Amino acid sequence: MESKNYIDLRNVKKEYATNQLKHIKDKKGIKKQKDIFVALDNITIRVDEGEKVGVIGLNGAGKSTLMQIISGYSKESQGKVEVCGRVNAILEVGTNLSKELTGRENIYLAGEMYGLSKEQIKEMMPQIIEFVDIGPYFDYPIKTYSSGMMARVAFAQISFIEPEILIIDEVLGVGDISFVEKSTKLIQDLCKKGKILLVVSHSMSTINQMTDRCIWLNQGKIVMDDKTKTVTDSYIKYIRKLQSEEYAKEAKKRLRDQEQYKDIVFKQFLMKSKDVEQDIFESNDDISVFAELQTRRSLKNVDVVFKIENKLGIVYMKNKMSKESKEITFLEENQTLEILIKLPNCNFTEDTYHIYCYILEMEKVIGQISSSFKMLDNKREYYQKPLILVDSCWNMQYKGEKIKNEHYWDNTF
């Protein structure tokens, strides 16, 4: 028996003509024609009533194009698209909201479009106001809203319309954690009533939590279509491989960059977790940073500075050896300095970070090296929490060929 509500795509292709011209050579010579970008290529998907499907992939993979075609905002170039069921799509924050109307007016407008009377909407309004929870802004024009406030009103629309097919493209992470939890529960309740759910997200934790089937797109084609955990595990491995290759290129560049410093040479600069060298970690991992350098001349009044910042330049941790130890350090020519930094229970927000190590002599930088690493927060536990430096201990040894330093950063609180 065929499902009452379903999505059926067969050999769907979506092409866009770009502004670029390409030169084609044939028997008559060289001619110009518009370059064609293929956003979706031979996509065949069937989604039936009750299914909860995640869609993942890199930027430009075709995820949003696919959602636009299913929701009717865009037309396929080739193939067949059949959608049976009332669709409500939140493709980006504010897409289905009228900017000149207030939040309340948008709710009435959406309800009337889906066949509800003003009396029915009015009866539901106290529940909607409680869900939106933006105070007097509910009666202000949408154009005055933040993205988080718009997301609340957009989700309120589906809270009483109860679409048969619900499409959400990258808006579940908008707003504070309490609203994310409320909207997630709302979607789960809708799915229990047999609705179809399509969720597009870069967050694997969201996809794992919200769906039981997952489609992985890459360059407009389907890479995998299987159980969610099977697909997301494969996708994470793929992303880690890509990022490792990217970081390896950065590492080579860093080694070239440090050649400008004549007094210090870095032999090693690496990060580990569970004794395995890596550059992708998960929140709560115990992370160690190891640096090894060698002097090319004798140095006095040596200082070591470590700094960790995110890709926006917001500093998460910074420490200077001289703040922890009042001893004046002296390094001989060709002497090796080993530094071990420990970050136990590292609860960084999911993001890309940069870690820097600076070697100073008399407050002047005479050597530096940096590295990038990625933090994954699969449990969505941390939302840009501040990190507190609780304990910082430098232990220096001045005799022998090596000076060992072990430094602890404890950011638990």
C-alpha positions in Angstrom: 0.0 0.0 0.0 1.4 3.4 -1.0 2.2 5.9 1.7 -0.3 8.8 2.0 2.5 11.3 2.1 5.7 10.8 0.3 8.6 12.3 -1.7 9.7 10.6 -4.9 12.6 12.0 -7.0 13.7 10.1 -10.1 16.9 11.0 -12.0 16.6 14.6 -11.0 19.1 17.0 -12.4 19.5 20.8 -11.7 21.7 23.0 -13.8 22.5 26.7 -13.6 24.1 28.8 -16.3 27.0 30.7 -14.8 28.3 34.1 -15.9 31.4 32.5 -17.2 32.1 31.6 -20.8 34.0 28.6 -21.9 35.7 28.1 -25.3 34.6 25.1 -27.3 36.7 23.9 -30.3 35.1 22.0 -33.1 35.6 21.6 -36.9 34.4 25.1 -37.6 36.9 26.6 -35.1 36.5 28.0 -31.6 33.2 29.2 -30.3 32.0 30.6 -26.9 29.2 29.2 -24.9 27.9 29.7 -21.4 29.4 27.5 -18.7 26.9 25.3 -17.0 27.1 24.4 -13.3 25.5 21.1 -12.3 24.0 21.5 -8.8 22.3 18.1 -8.7 23.2 15.2 -10.9 20.9 12.1 -11.4 19.3 12.2 -7.9 16.9 9.4 -7.1 15.3 9.4 -3.6 12.1 8.0 -2.1 10.9 9.1 1.3 7.8 7.7 2.8 5.4 8.8 5.6 7.0 8.5 9.1 10.6 8.7 7.9 13.1 11.1 9.4 15.9 11.8 7.0 19.0 13.9 7.4 20.9 15.4 4.5 24.6 16.2 4.9 27.5 17.3 2.8 30.1 20.0 2.4 29.1 23.5 1.3 28.1 23.4 -2.3 27.2 19.7 -2.2 23.6 20.5 -3.4 21.8 20.1 -0.1 19.9 23.4 -0.3 19.1 23.0 -4.0 17.6 19.6 -3.2 15.4 21.1 -0.5 14.3 24.0 -2.8 13.2 21.6 -5.4 11.3 19.3 -3.0 9.6 22.4 -1.4 8.6 23.8 -4.8 10.8 26.9 -4.6 12.9 25.7 -7.6 12.3 23.7 -10.7 14.3 20.7 -11.7 16.1 20.8 -15.1 15.6 17.1 -15.8 13.9 14.2 -14.2 10.7 13.7 -12.3 9.7 15.1 -8.9 6.5 14.0 -7.1 5.7 15.3 -3.7 2.4 14.2 -2.0 1.6 16.1 1.2 1.5 19.6 2.6 5.0 21.0 2.7 6.3 23.5 5.2 9.9 24.5 4.6 12.2 26.6 6.7 15.1 26.9 4.2 16.8 29.8 6.0 15.9 32.0 8.9 13.1 34.4 7.9 12.4 32.9 4.5 8.7 32.3 5.2 8.2 35.5 7.2 7.0 38.9 5.9 9.5 41.5 7.2 7.0 44.4 7.4 4.5 42.4 9.5 4.8 41.7 13.2 5.4 38.3 14.6 1.7 38.0 15.6 0.6 39.1 12.1 2.9 36.5 10.5 1.3 33.8 12.6 -2.2 34.8 11.5 -1.1 35.0 7.9 0.5 31.6 7.9 -2.5 30.0 9.6 -5.0 31.5 7.1 -2.8 30.3 4.2 -3.2 26.7 5.6 -6.9 27.0 6.0 -7.2 27.9 9.7 -9.8 30.4 10.8 -8.9 33.5 12.8 -10.8 32.1 15.7 -8.8 28.9 15.6 -5.5 30.8 15.5 -6.7 33.1 18.3 -7.4 30.1 20.5 -3.9 28.8 19.9 -2.2 32.2 20.4 -1.4 31.9 24.1 0.4 28.6 23.5 2.3 30.2 20.5 3.3 33.3 22.6 4.7 31.1 25.3 6.7 29.1 22.7 8.1 32.1 21.0 9.0 33.8 24.3 10.2 37.2 22.9 8.1 39.5 25.1 6.8 42.7 23.5 8.9 42.1 20.3 6.1 39.7 19.2 4.2 42.8 18.2 7.1 44.5 16.5 7.9 44.2 12.7 10.0 41.2 11.8 12.6 43.5 10.2 13.6 44.6 13.7 14.2 41.0 14.9 17.5 39.2 15.4 18.0 35.9 13.6 17.2 34.0 16.8 13.9 35.8 17.2 12.9 35.2 13.6 13.7 31.5 14.0 11.3 31.4 17.0 8.4 32.8 15.0 9.2 30.5 12.0 9.1 27.5 14.3 5.9 28.8 16.0 4.2 28.7 12.5 4.8 24.9 12.3 3.8 24.3 15.9 0.1 24.6 15.0 0.0 24.1 11.2 1.4 20.6 11.6 2.8 20.1 8.0 2.7 16.6 6.5 6.2 17.2 5.1 8.6 19.3 7.2 11.8 20.6 5.7 14.4 22.3 7.9 17.6 23.7 6.4 20.3 24.8 8.9 18.2 26.6 11.4 18.1 24.2 14.3 21.3 25.7 15.8 19.9 29.3 15.8 19.1 30.8 19.2 20.0 29.8 22.7 20.2 26.2 24.0 16.8 26.3 25.7 15.1 27.2 22.4 17.1 24.6 20.5 15.8 22.0 22.9 12.2 23.3 22.6 12.2 23.3 18.8 13.9 19.9 18.7 11.1 18.5 21.0 8.5 20.1 18.8 9.9 18.4 15.7 10.1 15.1 17.5 6.4 15.4 18.5 5.4 16.1 14.9 7.3 13.1 13.7 5.5 10.8 16.2 2.3 11.8 14.3 3.6 10.1 11.2 5.0 13.2 9.4 7.9 13.3 7.0 11.0 15.2 8.3 14.0 16.4 6.2 16.8 18.0 8.1 19.8 19.7 6.6 22.6 20.3 9.0 26.4 20.5 9.4 26.0 19.2 12.9 26.3 15.5 13.1 24.9 15.5 16.6 21.7 17.1 15.3 21.5 14.6 12.4 22.1 11.6 14.8 19.6 12.9 17.3 16.8 13.9 14.9 16.9 11.3 12.1 17.1 7.6 11.5 18.1 7.7 7.8 20.7 10.0 6.2 21.7 11.0 2.7 25.2 12.2 2.0 25.6 14.5 -1.0 28.9 15.5 -2.6 29.2 17.7 -5.7 25.5 17.1 -6.6 25.6 13.3 -6.3 24.5 10.8 -3.6 27.5 9.3 -1.9 25.5 7.3 0.7 21.9 6.7 1.6 21.7 4.5 4.7 21.0 4.4 8.4 22.0 7.7 10.0 24.8 6.4 12.2 26.4 4.4 9.3 26.4 7.5 7.1 27.6 10.1 9.7 30.4 7.8 10.8 31.6 7.6 7.2 31.2 11.3 6.7 33.2 12.2 9.8 36.1 10.0 8.7 36.0 11.7 5.3 36.0 15.2 6.9 38.9 14.2 9.1 40.9 13.0 6.2 40.2 16.3 4.3 41.2 18.4 7.3 44.3 16.3 8.0 45.4 16.9 4.4 44.7 20.6 4.9 46.6 20.8 8.2 49.5 18.9 6.6 49.8 21.6 4.0 49.7 24.3 6.8 52.4 22.4 8.7 54.8 22.6 5.7 54.1 26.3 5.4 54.8 26.8 9.1 58.2 25.1 8.8 59.0 27.4 5.9 57.8 30.5 7.8 60.0 29.7 10.8 63.1 29.8 8.7 63.1 33.6 9.0 64.2 33.1 12.7 67.9 32.4 12.9 68.3 31.8 16.6 65.7 29.0 17.2 64.8 26.0 15.1 61.7 23.9 16.0 62.2 20.2 15.6 58.7 19.2 16.5 55.3 20.8 17.3 52.4 18.3 17.6 49.2 17.6 19.5 48.1 14.2 20.9 45.2 12.6 22.6 45.5 9.1 24.2 49.1 9.1 22.9 47.9 9.4 19.3 49.1 12.3 17.2 46.1 14.1 15.6 44.6 17.4 14.8 40.9 16.6 15.3 39.6 16.2 18.8 36.3 15.8 20.7 35.1 17.9 23.6 36.3 16.4 26.9 39.4 14.9 25.3 42.6 15.1 27.3 45.0 16.9 24.9 48.7 17.2 25.0 50.8 19.7 23.1 54.5 18.9 22.6 57.1 21.3 21.3 60.8 20.6 20.8 63.3 23.3 19.7 67.0 23.8 19.5 69.0 27.0 20.0 71.5 28.2 17.5 73.3 30.5 19.9 73.2 31.0 23.7 70.2 32.8 25.0 69.4 34.6 28.2 66.2 35.9 29.8 64.2 33.3 27.8 60.4 33.3 27.9 57.9 31.0 26.4 54.3 32.0 25.5 51.5 29.8 24.4 48.2 31.1 23.0 45.1 29.4 21.7 42.5 31.3 19.8 39.5 30.4 17.5 39.3 31.3 13.8 37.8 34.7 14.7 40.8 35.6 16.7 39.1 35.3 20.1 41.7 34.2 22.6 40.8 31.2 24.7 44.0 30.7 26.6 47.2 32.5 26.9 50.1 31.9 29.2 53.6 33.3 29.7 56.3 31.4 31.5 57.6 34.4 33.4 54.2 34.9 35.1 54.5 31.4 36.6 58.3 31.3 37.3 60.5 34.1 38.5 63.7 32.3 37.6 65.7 33.7 34.7 66.3 31.0 32.1 69.6 30.6 30.2 70.0 28.4 27.2 73.3 27.4 25.7 74.1 27.1 22.0 72.7 23.9 20.4 70.7 23.2 23.6 67.3 21.4 23.3 64.2 22.6 25.0 61.2 20.3 25.3 57.8 21.7 26.4 54.8 19.7 27.2 51.4 21.4 27.6 48.5 19.4 29.0 44.9 20.4 28.6 42.8 17.8 30.6 39.1 17.6 29.9 39.3 20.1 27.1 35.7 21.4 26.7 36.1 23.8 23.8 33.1 24.7 21.6 32.9 22.9 18.2 35.2 25.1 16.0 38.6 25.4 14.4 41.4 26.7 16.6 44.9 27.9 16.2 47.6 27.3 18.8 50.8 29.4 18.8 54.1 29.0 20.6 56.4 32.0 20.9 60.0 32.0 22.2 61.2 35.3 23.5 64.6 36.7 24.6 64.5 39.9 26.5 60.8 40.3 25.5 61.6 40.1 21.8 60.2 37.2 19.7 63.1 35.2 18.3 61.1 32.1 17.3 57.5 31.0 16.8 55.5 28.2 15.4 51.7 27.5 15.1 49.3 24.8 14.3 45.5 24.4 13.7 43.2 21.9 15.2 39.5 21.1 15.0 37.2 20.4 18.0 34.0 18.3 17.6 31.2 18.6 20.1 29.1 15.6 19.2 27.0 15.9 22.3 26.3 19.6 21.8 27.3 20.3 25.5 29.4 23.4 25.1 28.3 26.7 23.7 31.2 29.2 23.6 31.9 28.7 27.3 34.7 30.9 28.8 37.7 28.9 29.8 39.2 29.6 33.2 42.9 29.1 34.0 42.9 27.3 37.3 46.4 25.8 37.5 49.5 26.7 35.6 52.8 25.2 36.6 56.2 25.5 35.0 59.0 23.2 36.1 62.3 24.1 34.6 65.6 22.2 34.7 68.8 24.0 33.8 71.5 21.2 34.0 72.2 18.6 31.4 71.6 18.7 27.7 67.8 19.1 27.8 65.5 21.4 29.7 62.1 19.8 30.3 59.1 21.8 31.0 55.7 20.4 31.9 52.8 22.8 32.0 49.2 22.1 33.0 46.2 24.0 31.9 43.0 23.0 33.8 39.9 24.6 32.4 37.3 22.7 34.4 34.8 24.7 36.3 
